[in-house]
Amino acid sequence: MKSMIWAGVLSFFIILFNYFNSRRLDNLKIYPQIRAKSWSFCLLLLSTLTWIIYLFSYEFLFRGFLLFSSERAFGIWIAVAINVILYAAAHIPKGMRESLAAVPFGIILCLLTLWTQTIWIAFISHSVLALSNELFSLSAHSDMKFSIRKEFER
């Protein structure tokens, strides 16, 4: 239950942050990552499913395997430091701003993961982050449109 409460609280703030951040020009240069001009329901569903599969694997690696094994070997703070450094480094290709933002987000996710002994908070929060950013960015793009009508007229 505490995992769901924390995931809900984080999700609220993530969605609020993404609502304003997604309209920034530097964000719109890379999101949504699929650069299609016309988004159908099927494309949106495919993108959502691939984000979820990717992020489950990502969180299993970072907050599951790496964090828990590092914590057993080195203790909490070194494990968090190793995890956050690698997590921030993994975000470098998306720009320094996103890489720097991964530091506090990574610390929060690591501490909550260790406290609850589960990756569910990290997985849910990271999924909400990616999916809300994608939807808000898609709606903010002047040259990208979501068209559900065409999908169902066929």
N, CA, C and O atoms as a DFTB+ gen file, in Angstrom:
616 C
 N C O
     1  1       0.820      -1.206       0.000
     2  2       0.000       0.000       0.000
     3  2       0.863       1.270       0.000
     4  3       0.553       2.240      -0.692
     5  1       1.948       1.250       0.784
     6  2       2.801       2.444       0.821
     7  2       3.441       2.708      -0.539
     8  3       3.686       3.862      -0.889
     9  1       3.717       1.650      -1.314
    10  2       4.268       1.829      -2.654
    11  2       3.282       2.559      -3.555
    12  3       3.670       3.448      -4.314
    13  1       2.021       2.191      -3.473
    14  2       1.003       2.832      -4.316
    15  2       0.790       4.296      -3.912
    16  3       0.590       5.159      -4.767
    17  1       0.833       4.564      -2.617
    18  2       0.683       5.953      -2.154
    19  2       1.850       6.796      -2.663
    20  3       1.641       7.881      -3.204
    21  1       3.075       6.304      -2.492
    22  2       4.238       7.047      -2.977
    23  2       4.217       7.199      -4.489
    24  3       4.545       8.267      -5.007
    25  1       3.841       6.159      -5.196
    26  2       3.757       6.235      -6.658
    27  2       2.720       7.279      -7.066
    28  3       2.936       8.034      -8.014
    29  1       1.596       7.321      -6.353
    30  2       0.554       8.315      -6.643
    31  2       1.016       9.736      -6.379
    32  3       0.759      10.633      -7.182
    33  1       1.695       9.947      -5.264
    34  2       2.199      11.286      -4.920
    35  2       3.236      11.741      -5.941
    36  3       3.159      12.857      -6.455
    37  1       4.194      10.887      -6.232
    38  2       5.199      11.231      -7.235
    39  2       4.562      11.486      -8.597
    40  3       4.932      12.430      -9.295
    41  1       3.609      10.648      -8.969
    42  2       2.943      10.799     -10.272
    43  2       2.243      12.142     -10.385
    44  3       2.288      12.774     -11.441
    45  1       1.602      12.586      -9.322
    46  2       0.940      13.889      -9.331
    47  2       1.936      14.999      -9.660
    48  3       1.683      15.828     -10.534
    49  1       3.065      15.011      -8.959
    50  2       4.068      16.053      -9.182
    51  2       4.750      15.905     -10.542
    52  3       5.093      16.906     -11.172
    53  1       4.947      14.688     -10.993
    54  2       5.545      14.446     -12.309
    55  2       4.636      14.982     -13.411
    56  3       5.101      15.661     -14.326
    57  1       3.362      14.682     -13.326
    58  2       2.405      15.161     -14.339
    59  2       2.340      16.685     -14.336
    60  3       2.318      17.309     -15.397
    61  1       2.310      17.279     -13.154
    62  2       2.291      18.740     -13.041
    63  2       3.555      19.346     -13.667
    64  3       3.474      20.311     -14.427
    65  1       4.708      18.780     -13.348
    66  2       5.974      19.243     -13.918
    67  2       5.964      19.094     -15.440
    68  3       6.323      20.026     -16.160
    69  1       5.555      17.933     -15.924
    70  2       5.559      17.688     -17.370
    71  2       4.581      18.573     -18.118
    72  3       4.822      18.924     -19.273
    73  1       3.492      18.933     -17.483
    74  2       2.514      19.812     -18.125
    75  2       3.190      21.117     -18.563
    76  3       2.938      21.612     -19.662
    77  1       4.036      21.661     -17.710
    78  2       4.715      22.913     -18.019
    79  2       6.012      22.696     -18.797
    80  3       6.328      23.471     -19.699
    81  1       6.754      21.662     -18.459
    82  2       8.048      21.410     -19.087
    83  2       7.929      20.933     -20.527
    84  3       8.809      21.217     -21.340
    85  1       6.884      20.229     -20.854
    86  2       6.781      19.616     -22.182
    87  2       6.695      20.640     -23.307
    88  3       6.974      20.306     -24.459
    89  1       6.327      21.843     -23.010
    90  2       6.192      22.878     -24.031
    91  2       7.516      23.600     -24.318
    92  3       7.594      24.409     -25.242
    93  1       8.543      23.308     -23.533
    94  2       9.851      23.945     -23.728
    95  2      10.455      23.478     -25.054
    96  3      10.332      22.311     -25.427
    97  1      11.095      24.385     -25.745
    98  2      11.675      24.084     -27.052
    99  2      12.704      22.963     -26.979
   100  3      12.739      22.097     -27.853
   101  1      13.546      22.973     -25.939
   102  2      14.557      21.911     -25.831
   103  2      13.928      20.547     -25.600
   104  3      14.496      19.531     -26.001
   105  1      12.771      20.507     -24.964
   106  2      12.047      19.246     -24.772
   107  2      11.412      18.789     -26.084
   108  3      11.448      17.607     -26.426
   109  1      10.833      19.738     -26.810
   110  2      10.153      19.402     -28.065
   111  2      11.124      18.954     -29.163
   112  3      10.709      18.333     -30.141
   113  1      12.396      19.262     -29.005
   114  2      13.383      18.812     -29.988
   115  2      13.590      17.300     -29.934
   116  3      13.985      16.692     -30.929
   117  1      13.325      16.692     -28.775
   118  2      13.552      15.246     -28.655
   119  2      12.309      14.438     -28.298
   120  3      12.330      13.210     -28.375
   121  1      11.237      15.106     -27.912
   122  2      10.006      14.384     -27.554
   123  2       8.835      14.885     -28.371
   124  3       8.774      16.076     -28.678
   125  1       7.915      14.030     -28.730
   126  2       7.988      12.587     -28.570
   127  2       9.111      12.011     -29.420
   128  3       9.479      12.576     -30.450
   129  1       9.645      10.890     -28.980
   130  2      10.793      10.317     -29.683
   131  2      10.410       9.771     -31.053
   132  3      11.239       9.763     -31.962
   133  1       9.202       9.327     -31.215
   134  2       8.709       8.957     -32.543
   135  2       8.330      10.263     -33.226
   136  3       7.479      10.996     -32.721
   137  1       8.931      10.560     -34.339
   138  2       8.757      11.866     -34.980
   139  2       7.701      11.858     -36.078
   140  3       7.801      12.631     -37.031
   141  1       6.706      11.013     -35.965
   142  2       5.630      10.951     -36.963
   143  2       4.808      12.232     -36.917
   144  3       4.543      12.772     -35.843
   145  1       4.412      12.706     -38.077
   146  2       3.588      13.918     -38.156
   147  2       2.143      13.634     -37.762
   148  3       1.474      14.486     -37.178
   149  1       1.670      12.442     -38.082
   150  2       0.297      12.057     -37.767
   151  2       0.317      10.822     -36.866
   152  3       0.868       9.783     -37.228
   153  1      -0.285      10.952     -35.705
   154  2      -0.322       9.874     -34.727
   155  2      -1.703       9.236     -34.729
   156  3      -2.707       9.907     -34.491
   157  1      -1.745       7.953     -34.996
   158  2      -2.997       7.204     -34.935
   159  2      -3.126       6.574     -33.550
   160  3      -2.184       6.585     -32.758
   161  1      -4.285       6.036     -33.278
   162  2      -4.501       5.323     -32.023
   163  2      -3.522       4.153     -31.918
   164  3      -2.957       3.915     -30.851
   165  1      -3.318       3.427     -33.010
   166  2      -2.399       2.278     -33.017
   167  2      -0.966       2.696     -32.722
   168  3      -0.262       2.011     -31.981
   169  1      -0.523       3.821     -33.298
   170  2       0.824       4.308     -33.038
   171  2       0.975       4.716     -31.572
   172  3       1.988       4.416     -30.940
   173  1      -0.019       5.390     -31.045
   174  2       0.021       5.790     -29.636
   175  2       0.041       4.560     -28.722
   176  3       0.785       4.526     -27.743
   177  1      -0.767       3.566     -29.038
   178  2      -0.789       2.329     -28.258
   179  2       0.553       1.610     -28.342
   180  3       1.072       1.147     -27.327
   181  1       1.114       1.513     -29.537
   182  2       2.415       0.869     -29.720
   183  2       3.498       1.613     -28.941
   184  3       4.330       0.990     -28.281
   185  1       3.488       2.926     -29.017
   186  2       4.465       3.723     -28.283
   187  2       4.321       3.514     -26.778
   188  3       5.317       3.348     -26.074
   189  1       3.094       3.522     -26.289
   190  2       2.836       3.310     -24.859
   191  2       3.333       1.945     -24.403
   192  3       4.003       1.834     -23.376
   193  1       3.007       0.915     -25.161
   194  2       3.428      -0.436     -24.785
   195  2       4.948      -0.585     -24.814
   196  3       5.525      -1.222     -23.932
   197  1       5.590      -0.010     -25.810
   198  2       7.044      -0.127     -25.871
   199  2       7.713       0.667     -24.750
   200  3       8.729       0.228     -24.211
   201  1       7.160       1.829     -24.390
   202  2       7.681       2.575     -23.240
   203  2       7.576       1.727     -21.976
   204  3       8.525       1.647     -21.197
   205  1       6.429       1.099     -21.777
   206  2       6.210       0.307     -20.559
   207  2       7.166      -0.883     -20.494
   208  3       7.757      -1.148     -19.448
   209  1       7.316      -1.589     -21.594
   210  2       8.245      -2.734     -21.624
   211  2       9.679      -2.260     -21.388
   212  3      10.414      -2.848     -20.594
   213  1      10.063      -1.205     -22.078
   214  2      11.406      -0.645     -21.933
   215  2      11.662      -0.201     -20.496
   216  3      12.702      -0.525     -19.922
   217  1      10.721       0.537     -19.913
   218  2      10.935       1.074     -18.572
   219  2      10.897       0.001     -17.493
   220  3      11.575       0.128     -16.473
   221  1      10.118      -1.049     -17.702
   222  2      10.162      -2.149     -16.731
   223  2      11.553      -2.782     -16.749
   224  3      12.128      -3.050     -15.694
   225  1      12.088      -3.018     -17.933
   226  2      13.429      -3.593     -18.057
   227  2      14.480      -2.649     -17.476
   228  3      15.395      -3.081     -16.775
   229  1      14.342      -1.383     -17.767
   230  2      15.252      -0.340     -17.291
   231  2      15.270      -0.298     -15.767
   232  3      16.336      -0.311     -15.151
   233  1      14.089      -0.248     -15.164
   234  2      13.999      -0.185     -13.701
   235  2      14.432      -1.492     -13.056
   236  3      15.010      -1.486     -11.969
   237  1      14.159      -2.605     -13.710
   238  2      14.625      -3.887     -13.187
   239  2      16.152      -3.888     -13.134
   240  3      16.737      -4.375     -12.167
   241  1      16.802      -3.346     -14.170
   242  2      18.253      -3.286     -14.202
   243  2      18.791      -2.285     -13.173
   244  3      19.612      -2.645     -12.330
   245  1      18.324      -1.015     -13.243
   246  2      18.876       0.024     -12.380
   247  2      18.461      -0.121     -10.921
   248  3      19.322      -0.222     -10.046
   249  1      17.169      -0.134     -10.644
   250  2      16.695      -0.158      -9.256
   251  2      16.558      -1.578      -8.712
   252  3      16.549      -1.767      -7.496
   253  1      16.453      -2.553      -9.565
   254  2      16.363      -3.933      -9.105
   255  2      17.736      -4.542      -8.929
   256  3      18.263      -4.597      -7.818
   257  1      18.309      -4.995     -10.016
   258  2      19.582      -5.708      -9.973
   259  2      20.723      -4.845      -9.432
   260  3      21.344      -5.201      -8.430
   261  1      21.006      -3.705     -10.089
   262  2      22.162      -2.890      -9.730
   263  2      22.062      -2.332      -8.310
   264  3      23.015      -2.447      -7.539
   265  1      20.947      -1.740      -7.959
   266  2      20.816      -1.101      -6.644
   267  2      20.873      -2.126      -5.512
   268  3      21.625      -1.952      -4.554
   269  1      20.085      -3.184      -5.621
   270  2      20.046      -4.153      -4.521
   271  2      21.365      -4.910      -4.377
   272  3      21.798      -5.173      -3.256
   273  1      22.011      -5.266      -5.489
   274  2      23.288      -5.978      -5.374
   275  2      24.390      -5.036      -4.870
   276  3      25.248      -5.459      -4.095
   277  1      24.379      -3.788      -5.292
   278  2      25.353      -2.809      -4.799
   279  2      25.141      -2.520      -3.322
   280  3      26.103      -2.355      -2.572
   281  1      23.898      -2.460      -2.910
   282  2      23.595      -2.186      -1.498
   283  2      24.117      -3.308      -0.606
   284  3      24.656      -3.050       0.470
   285  1      23.959      -4.545      -1.048
   286  2      24.484      -5.682      -0.271
   287  2      26.017      -5.655      -0.228
   288  3      26.618      -6.001       0.789
   289  1      26.642      -5.243      -1.330
   290  2      28.103      -5.264      -1.412
   291  2      28.775      -4.055      -0.755
   292  3      29.829      -4.198      -0.136
   293  1      28.168      -2.857      -0.885
   294  2      28.848      -1.630      -0.459
   295  2      28.106      -0.794       0.577
   296  3      28.686       0.132       1.144
   297  1      26.858      -1.095       0.832
   298  2      26.064      -0.266       1.735
   299  2      25.163       0.673       0.952
   300  3      25.298       0.823      -0.263
   301  1      24.257       1.289       1.657
   302  2      23.210       2.104       1.022
   303  2      23.766       3.279       0.233
   304  3      23.424       3.435      -0.940
   305  1      24.603       4.103       0.828
   306  2      24.990       5.363       0.190
   307  2      25.891       5.160      -1.019
   308  3      25.764       5.882      -2.008
   309  1      26.784       4.206      -0.959
   310  2      27.614       3.931      -2.133
   311  2      26.754       3.316      -3.237
   312  3      26.944       3.621      -4.415
   313  1      25.819       2.462      -2.864
   314  2      24.915       1.861      -3.851
   315  2      24.077       2.932      -4.550
   316  3      23.900       2.897      -5.768
   317  1      23.566       3.880      -3.767
   318  2      22.778       4.977      -4.350
   319  2      23.664       5.821      -5.264
   320  3      23.248       6.197      -6.359
   321  1      24.883       6.117      -4.815
   322  2      25.795       6.927      -5.632
   323  2      26.123       6.229      -6.954
   324  3      26.070       6.858      -8.011
   325  1      26.458       4.955      -6.907
   326  2      26.749       4.196      -8.135
   327  2      25.547       4.225      -9.064
   328  3      25.678       4.481     -10.261
   329  1      24.373       3.961      -8.501
   330  2      23.156       3.903      -9.292
   331  2      22.853       5.242      -9.949
   332  3      22.550       5.297     -11.141
   333  1      22.932       6.304      -9.187
   334  2      22.578       7.632      -9.702
   335  2      23.593       8.108     -10.746
   336  3      23.210       8.718     -11.745
   337  1      24.870       7.837     -10.528
   338  2      25.892       8.231     -11.514
   339  2      25.630       7.530     -12.843
   340  3      25.644       8.170     -13.894
   341  1      25.394       6.228     -12.805
   342  2      25.127       5.489     -14.043
   343  2      23.793       5.896     -14.664
   344  3      23.676       5.974     -15.887
   345  1      22.786       6.155     -13.826
   346  2      21.474       6.580     -14.297
   347  2      21.565       7.940     -14.995
   348  3      20.986       8.128     -16.065
   349  1      22.282       8.877     -14.398
   350  2      22.455      10.200     -15.015
   351  2      23.264      10.079     -16.309
   352  3      22.954      10.743     -17.298
   353  1      24.291       9.242     -16.304
   354  2      25.101       9.043     -17.504
   355  2      24.274       8.454     -18.646
   356  3      24.497       8.785     -19.811
   357  1      23.329       7.589     -18.316
   358  2      22.468       6.989     -19.345
   359  2      21.581       8.036     -20.012
   360  3      21.080       7.813     -21.115
   361  1      21.382       9.178     -19.352
   362  2      20.530      10.239     -19.898
   363  2      21.317      11.312     -20.664
   364  3      20.716      12.229     -21.223
   365  1      22.628      11.211     -20.696
   366  2      23.454      12.208     -21.392
   367  2      23.053      12.379     -22.860
   368  3      23.015      13.515     -23.333
   369  1      22.750      11.304     -23.611
   370  2      22.366      11.505     -25.015
   371  2      21.117      12.386     -25.196
   372  3      20.896      12.930     -26.278
   373  1      20.311      12.525     -24.151
   374  2      19.107      13.361     -24.252
   375  2      19.368      14.797     -23.808
   376  3      18.444      15.609     -23.756
   377  1      20.609      15.109     -23.491
   378  2      20.971      16.474     -23.131
   379  2      21.352      16.598     -21.667
   380  3      20.951      15.796     -20.823
   381  1      22.144      17.634     -21.393
   382  2      22.644      17.852     -20.037
   383  2      21.515      18.167     -19.054
   384  3      21.576      17.766     -17.892
   385  1      20.503      18.871     -19.506
   386  2      19.385      19.217     -18.627
   387  2      18.686      17.958     -18.110
   388  3      18.393      17.852     -16.919
   389  1      18.422      17.005     -19.005
   390  2      17.761      15.765     -18.600
   391  2      18.691      14.909     -17.752
   392  3      18.248      14.249     -16.812
   393  1      19.959      14.917     -18.076
   394  2      20.930      14.153     -17.295
   395  2      21.032      14.703     -15.870
   396  3      21.080      13.933     -14.911
   397  1      21.065      16.010     -15.732
   398  2      21.115      16.620     -14.392
   399  2      19.816      16.383     -13.617
   400  3      19.844      16.171     -12.405
   401  1      18.693      16.419     -14.311
   402  2      17.404      16.158     -13.650
   403  2      17.303      14.708     -13.182
   404  3      16.554      14.405     -12.254
   405  1      18.051      13.819     -13.819
   406  2      18.042      12.412     -13.422
   407  2      18.693      12.200     -12.055
   408  3      18.448      11.182     -11.410
   409  1      19.518      13.147     -11.607
   410  2      20.202      12.983     -10.318
   411  2      19.207      13.024      -9.147
   412  3      19.124      12.045      -8.406
   413  1      18.451      14.108      -8.950
   414  2      17.519      14.081      -7.816
   415  2      16.421      13.030      -7.980
   416  3      16.020      12.388      -7.009
   417  1      15.938      12.858      -9.209
   418  2      14.911      11.845      -9.455
   419  2      15.467      10.456      -9.138
   420  3      14.779       9.634      -8.533
   421  1      16.695      10.197      -9.539
   422  2      17.332       8.914      -9.266
   423  2      17.526       8.671      -7.783
   424  3      17.310       7.559      -7.302
   425  1      17.933       9.702      -7.049
   426  2      18.106       9.565      -5.592
   427  2      16.779       9.210      -4.940
   428  3      16.708       8.295      -4.120
   429  1      15.733       9.935      -5.304
   430  2      14.399       9.659      -4.740
   431  2      13.974       8.232      -5.048
   432  3      13.519       7.512      -4.159
   433  1      14.119       7.819      -6.307
   434  2      13.707       6.467      -6.682
   435  2      14.530       5.398      -5.966
   436  3      13.990       4.377      -5.541
   437  1      15.826       5.632      -5.832
   438  2      16.678       4.664      -5.125
   439  2      16.259       4.528      -3.656
   440  3      16.104       3.416      -3.151
   441  1      16.079       5.647      -2.986
   442  2      15.724       5.593      -1.566
   443  2      14.357       4.951      -1.344
   444  3      14.180       4.162      -0.416
   445  1      13.395       5.292      -2.196
   446  2      12.072       4.674      -2.069
   447  2      12.117       3.184      -2.400
   448  3      11.414       2.384      -1.782
   449  1      12.937       2.819      -3.366
   450  2      13.085       1.403      -3.720
   451  2      13.690       0.619      -2.554
   452  3      13.220      -0.468      -2.217
   453  1      14.721       1.173      -1.949
   454  2      15.342       0.491      -0.816
   455  2      14.395       0.425       0.385
   456  3      14.355      -0.579       1.095
   457  1      13.646       1.487       0.602
   458  2      12.723       1.541       1.742
   459  2      11.588       0.529       1.592
   460  3      11.205      -0.137       2.555
   461  1      11.060       0.423       0.380
   462  2       9.923      -0.486       0.160
   463  2      10.357      -1.877      -0.292
   464  3       9.558      -2.813      -0.281
   465  1      11.629      -2.015      -0.692
   466  2      12.156      -3.291      -1.179
   467  2      11.446      -3.787      -2.441
   468  3      11.290      -4.991      -2.643
   469  1      11.023      -2.858      -3.276
   470  2      10.367      -3.202      -4.536
   471  2      10.647      -2.116      -5.578
   472  3      10.864      -0.954      -5.235
   473  1      10.638      -2.507      -6.840
   474  2      10.883      -1.536      -7.925
   475  2       9.595      -0.880      -8.424
   476  3       9.645      -0.066      -9.346
   477  1       8.446      -1.214      -7.836
   478  2       7.169      -0.737      -8.381
   479  2       7.023       0.779      -8.363
   480  3       6.491       1.351      -9.314
   481  1       7.479       1.437      -7.316
   482  2       7.397       2.908      -7.291
   483  2       8.225       3.488      -8.440
   484  3       7.759       4.365      -9.168
   485  1       9.444       2.997      -8.593
   486  2      10.321       3.488      -9.662
   487  2       9.711       3.222     -11.036
   488  3       9.708       4.097     -11.902
   489  1       9.199       2.020     -11.228
   490  2       8.608       1.669     -12.522
   491  2       7.378       2.536     -12.824
   492  3       7.271       3.094     -13.916
   493  1       6.474       2.648     -11.889
   494  2       5.248       3.436     -12.118
   495  2       5.598       4.908     -12.335
   496  3       5.097       5.532     -13.270
   497  1       6.450       5.461     -11.480
   498  2       6.812       6.879     -11.601
   499  2       7.535       7.174     -12.909
   500  3       7.259       8.180     -13.562
   501  1       8.444       6.313     -13.284
   502  2       9.189       6.511     -14.523
   503  2       8.265       6.371     -15.735
   504  3       8.412       7.094     -16.721
   505  1       7.320       5.443     -15.656
   506  2       6.343       5.280     -16.743
   507  2       5.452       6.507     -16.863
   508  3       5.190       6.979     -17.970
   509  1       4.985       7.024     -15.735
   510  2       4.163       8.238     -15.748
   511  2       4.961       9.403     -16.322
   512  3       4.434      10.207     -17.090
   513  1       6.230       9.488     -15.948
   514  2       7.101      10.542     -16.472
   515  2       7.191      10.467     -17.995
   516  3       6.968      11.462     -18.685
   517  1       7.514       9.296     -18.508
   518  2       7.695       9.139     -19.958
   519  2       6.385       9.331     -20.718
   520  3       6.348      10.034     -21.728
   521  1       5.320       8.712     -20.239
   522  2       4.052       8.757     -20.979
   523  2       3.396      10.128     -20.924
   524  3       2.856      10.594     -21.928
   525  1       3.436      10.782     -19.763
   526  2       2.833      12.120     -19.695
   527  2       3.652      13.111     -20.513
   528  3       3.086      13.992     -21.160
   529  1       4.975      12.979     -20.494
   530  2       5.806      13.851     -21.318
   531  2       5.511      13.632     -22.798
   532  3       5.439      14.587     -23.571
   533  1       5.343      12.377     -23.184
   534  2       5.044      12.099     -24.590
   535  2       3.698      12.716     -25.001
   536  3       3.603      13.349     -26.052
   537  1       2.676      12.535     -24.188
   538  2       1.350      13.075     -24.537
   539  2       1.334      14.595     -24.533
   540  3       0.788      15.213     -25.447
   541  1       1.930      15.204     -23.512
   542  2       1.965      16.670     -23.465
   543  2       2.821      17.234     -24.600
   544  3       2.472      18.257     -25.189
   545  1       3.928      16.579     -24.904
   546  2       4.788      17.042     -25.996
   547  2       4.087      16.898     -27.340
   548  3       4.178      17.778     -28.196
   549  1       3.393      15.794     -27.516
   550  2       2.635      15.584     -28.756
   551  2       1.589      16.680     -28.933
   552  3       1.416      17.204     -30.034
   553  1       0.905      17.022     -27.869
   554  2      -0.117      18.065     -27.980
   555  2       0.496      19.454     -28.177
   556  3      -0.152      20.340     -28.734
   557  1       1.725      19.648     -27.729
   558  2       2.377      20.951     -27.863
   559  2       3.040      21.145     -29.227
   560  3       3.311      22.278     -29.624
   561  1       3.302      20.061     -29.943
   562  2       3.947      20.163     -31.256
   563  2       2.966      20.732     -32.276
   564  3       1.859      20.221     -32.449
   565  1       3.389      21.789     -32.941
   566  2       2.513      22.380     -33.954
   567  2       2.474      21.536     -35.226
   568  3       1.504      21.601     -35.981
   569  1       3.516      20.747     -35.470
   570  2       3.562      19.955     -36.701
   571  2       3.215      18.477     -36.488
   572  3       3.356      17.676     -37.412
   573  1       2.766      18.110     -35.296
   574  2       2.341      16.730     -35.022
   575  2       0.891      16.748     -34.555
   576  3       0.485      17.609     -33.774
   577  1       0.133      15.801     -35.039
   578  2      -1.284      15.737     -34.694
   579  2      -1.676      14.319     -34.339
   580  3      -1.143      13.351     -34.882
   581  1      -2.616      14.214     -33.419
   582  2      -3.194      12.925     -33.049
   583  2      -4.559      12.842     -33.713
   584  3      -5.402      13.718     -33.519
   585  1      -4.778      11.795     -34.494
   586  2      -6.032      11.663     -35.212
   587  2      -6.637      10.288     -34.967
   588  3      -6.234       9.299     -35.581
   589  1      -7.596      10.239     -34.072
   590  2      -8.265       8.969     -33.779
   591  2      -9.405       8.725     -34.777
   592  3      -9.781       7.577     -35.017
   593  1      -9.939       9.774     -35.343
   594  2     -11.075       9.656     -36.258
   595  2     -10.720       8.801     -37.473
   596  3     -11.483       7.913     -37.852
   597  1      -9.574       9.065     -38.077
   598  2      -9.163       8.309     -39.272
   599  2      -9.030       6.823     -38.964
   600  3      -9.322       5.977     -39.809
   601  1      -8.595       6.519     -37.772
   602  2      -8.377       5.122     -37.368
   603  2      -9.670       4.326     -37.387
   604  3      -9.685       3.166     -37.798
   605  1     -10.752       4.946     -36.943
   606  2     -12.016       4.230     -36.828
   607  2     -12.936       4.389     -38.037
   608  3     -13.997       3.767     -38.094
   609  1     -12.537       5.219     -39.003
   610  2     -13.339       5.375     -40.215
   611  2     -13.037       4.307     -41.247
   612  3     -13.791       4.149     -42.207
   613  1     -11.968       3.583     -41.072
   614  2     -11.558       2.564     -42.054
   615  2     -12.509       1.405     -42.095
   616  3     -12.306       0.467     -42.866
